[in-house]
């Protein structure tokens, strides 16, 4: 039987998201494995991995909000905006020269919708090439500025002054497309110092929390796919917070046949249709400027 569901992987440092997919194809004995958005190799934490039919939902899971625990280091900047790049600028910090009150004001100003310019070492494409491809060749190109959403930005540690640096940790909840590395740099700029993100862990992705995750080491300790499946979340768990519409038996049958729906009583562009037994049947998309919706992804296959 084909594995179906979403594996809440705790991605280890030193592996790309594609590396994880390659390993999991072997562990679950299926080619239908897809990740839900890349995590940089050195970033750890929640990486939802879709198995089987759930791979059709990967792009929607990728668009959900994320949560992070991060450390910001004020005092020097790097080529990659994290701890793994070469130092490009140093601005020593005197103990006590940065106050908690100033940090609080900056974090408040950066909460909500803000503009961000993606770092050179990122997968954002310009003229068909990823920015990191230009960066590796030393080619400068104009990077696109975009609007991202920061829902929570809170300091979770004391300010630690040491060796000309100031470090502190943050709890972050944000929308899709947010670069935490760039957020750290922006905090430094508003303080008047060079800065970078010195540590980052993703603690949540959509409905999946850090406490749901399993490591590759644990999965590899099992002998069978059945044992590994105990860690796979059903599709119902992952989509539980998505906009929903419950329909009667007759409409449910039409949904299973892939029919369009009319006079939709929900205001969302994307929504999940459930039957009266609370079983999710399909993901629907409302057509622009119409009271009609069509099937985006079938969730139940007889």
Residue pairs with C-beta under 8 A, 6 or more apart in sequence:
2 30
2 32
2 52
2 53
3 28
3 29
3 30
3 51
3 52
3 225
3 229
3 232
4 51
4 52
4 53
4 54
4 232
4 235
5 51
5 52
5 54
5 229
5 232
5 233
5 234
5 235
6 48
6 49
6 50
6 51
6 54
6 57
6 61
6 208
6 232
6 233
6 235
6 237
6 238
7 24
7 28
7 48
7 49
7 50
7 51
7 214
7 231
7 232
7 233
8 46
8 48
8 49
8 208
8 212
8 213
8 214
8 231
8 233
9 20
9 24
9 46
9 47
9 48
9 49
9 213
9 214
9 215
9 216
10 44
10 45
10 46
10 47
10 210
10 213
10 214
10 215
11 17
11 20
11 39
11 43
11 44
11 45
11 46
11 47
11 202
12 44
12 215
12 216
13 41
13 42
13 43
13 44
14 41
14 42
15 41
16 38
16 41
17 35
17 37
17 38
17 39
17 47
18 35
18 38
20 35
20 47
20 49
20 216
21 33
21 34
21 35
21 49
23 216
24 33
24 49
24 51
24 216
24 219
25 31
25 33
27 219
27 220
27 225
27 228
28 51
28 225
28 228
28 229
29 225
30 51
30 52
32 51
32 52
32 53
32 55
33 49
33 50
33 51
33 55
34 49
34 50
34 55
34 58
35 47
35 48
35 49
35 50
35 58
36 47
36 48
36 49
36 50
36 58
36 59
36 61
36 62
36 205
37 61
37 62
37 176
38 123
39 45
39 47
39 202
40 82
40 200
42 82
42 83
42 84
42 200
43 200
43 201
43 202
44 200
44 201
44 202
45 68
45 201
45 202
45 203
45 210
45 213
46 67
46 202
46 203
46 204
46 205
46 208
46 209
46 210
46 212
46 213
47 202
47 205
48 61
48 205
48 206
48 208
48 238
50 56
50 57
50 58
50 61
51 232
53 235
53 299
53 301
54 235
54 238
56 297
57 235
57 238
57 239
57 283
57 297
60 242
60 270
60 283
60 297
61 205
61 206
61 238
62 176
63 176
64 176
64 205
64 206
64 207
65 151
65 173
65 174
65 175
65 176
65 205
65 206
66 173
66 174
66 175
66 176
66 178
66 202
66 204
66 205
67 171
67 172
67 173
67 174
67 202
67 203
67 204
67 205
68 170
68 171
68 172
68 173
68 174
68 180
68 200
68 201
68 202
68 203
69 156
69 169
69 170
69 171
69 172
69 200
69 201
69 203
70 169
70 170
70 172
70 180
70 183
70 184
70 197
70 199
70 200
70 201
71 167
71 168
71 169
71 170
71 197
71 198
71 199
71 200
72 167
72 168
72 169
72 170
72 184
72 187
72 188
72 195
72 196
72 197
72 198
73 83
73 165
73 166
73 167
73 184
73 195
73 196
73 197
73 198
74 91
74 93
74 98
74 165
74 166
74 167
74 187
74 188
74 191
74 193
74 194
74 195
75 90
75 91
75 92
75 93
75 164
75 165
75 166
75 193
75 194
75 195
76 87
76 89
76 90
76 91
76 165
76 194
76 195
76 196
77 87
77 88
77 89
77 185
77 188
77 194
77 195
77 196
78 84
78 85
78 86
78 87
78 88
78 196
79 85
79 86
79 88
79 120
79 121
79 135
80 119
80 121
80 181
81 119
81 121
81 179
81 181
81 182
81 184
81 185
81 196
81 197
82 181
82 196
82 197
82 198
82 200
83 196
83 197
83 198
83 199
85 121
85 196
89 194
90 194
91 192
91 193
91 194
92 164
92 165
93 161
93 164
93 165
93 166
93 193
94 161
95 161
96 161
97 166
98 159
98 166
98 191
98 193
99 159
100 155
100 159
102 191
103 155
103 159
103 168
103 187
103 191
104 155
106 187
106 190
106 191
107 153
107 154
107 155
107 170
107 187
108 153
109 190
110 150
110 153
110 183
110 186
110 187
110 190
111 150
111 151
111 152
111 153
112 149
112 150
113 147
113 148
113 149
113 150
114 147
114 148
114 149
114 150
114 186
115 145
115 146
115 147
115 148
116 145
116 146
116 147
116 148
116 177
116 178
116 179
116 182
116 183
116 186
117 143
117 144
117 145
117 182
118 124
118 131
118 143
118 144
118 146
118 179
118 182
119 131
119 179
119 181
119 182
119 185
120 131
120 132
120 134
120 135
120 143
121 131
121 132
121 135
122 130
122 131
122 132
122 179
123 130
123 131
123 132
124 130
124 131
124 143
124 144
125 131
126 134
126 141
126 142
126 143
126 144
127 141
131 141
131 143
134 140
134 141
146 177
148 174
148 175
148 176
148 177
148 178
148 179
149 174
149 175
149 178
150 172
150 173
150 174
150 175
150 178
150 183
151 173
151 174
151 175
152 171
152 172
152 173
152 174
153 170
153 171
153 172
153 183
154 170
154 171
154 172
155 168
155 169
155 170
156 169
156 170
156 171
157 167
157 168
157 169
158 168
159 166
159 167
159 168
160 166
160 167
160 168
166 193
167 198
169 199
172 180
172 183
173 204
174 180
180 197
180 200
181 196
181 197
181 200
183 197
184 195
184 196
184 197
184 198
185 195
185 196
185 197
187 195
188 194
188 195
188 196
189 195
203 209
203 210
204 210
206 238
206 241
207 237
207 238
207 239
207 240
207 241
208 233
208 238
212 233
214 231
218 231
219 228
219 231
222 228
235 280
235 299
236 280
239 272
239 280
239 283
239 299
242 270
242 271
242 272
242 283
243 266
243 268
243 270
243 271
243 272
244 266
244 271
244 272
244 273
244 274
244 280
245 264
245 265
245 266
245 271
245 272
245 273
245 274
245 284
246 273
246 274
246 275
246 276
246 278
247 255
247 261
247 273
247 274
247 275
247 276
248 276
249 275
249 276
251 261
252 273
252 275
252 276
252 281
254 261
255 261
255 273
255 275
255 281
255 282
255 295
256 281
256 282
256 298
256 300
256 302
258 282
258 295
258 298
260 292
260 293
260 294
260 295
261 273
261 284
261 292
261 293
261 294
262 291
262 292
263 291
264 271
264 284
264 286
264 291
264 292
264 293
268 286
269 285
269 286
270 283
270 284
270 285
270 286
270 296
271 283
271 284
271 286
271 293
272 280
272 281
272 282
272 283
272 284
272 299
273 280
273 281
273 282
273 283
273 284
274 280
274 281
275 281
279 300
280 299
280 300
281 298
281 299
281 300
282 295
282 296
282 297
282 298
282 299
282 300
283 295
283 296
283 297
283 299
284 293
284 294
284 295
284 296
285 293
285 294
285 296
286 292
286 293
287 293
287 294
